[in-house]
């Protein structure tokens, strides 16, 4: 690795990744909660291109995915948006069915 490579990655982690986490939970939670502490450690490892000793790359990615607060928020947001779209489609379908029923009643 070139000199300064880890320093640049560490600074990027501190400036970007931690800022995103700070927007999701209070700092105290990342101290008091074991999963949040592990999340920060694993995010730091990832940012530096490292992984915990004894873990394969796949294991490290899987464990981080399990803990990742930012990813969990993205998934929740996407699920809510999908449900809102589905609800709107159901509403439009019900309106169309009612309109069709009304038109049929008028013809009879």
Phi, psi and omega in degrees: 000137178295152178302138179086352182300310180294325179297315179297315179296319180296317178297318177299319178299311182295322183281321188257300186297316181291330177297320178295316179297320181299331180282347184261332183202159177290149182303323181302327180296326181282353175260314187282330186263124183299321179295322180290323176297315179296322179301312180298316180299316181290324176296320177296313176306311182300316181299327180271359180077027181244174172210158180301146181301137176086357180255143172282168177301317180297318179296317180296317179295318181296316180295318178296319178300325178293325185265341194295106181297318182296317179294320178299318178295321177296318180295316179298315179298316180296320179295318178297317179296319179296319179295321178296318177297315180297320179297318179296319178297315178299319179298315180295321178295320179294319177299317180294319178297319178295319178296317179297318179296320179295317179295321180294319179296323180292327181286334186274000000 
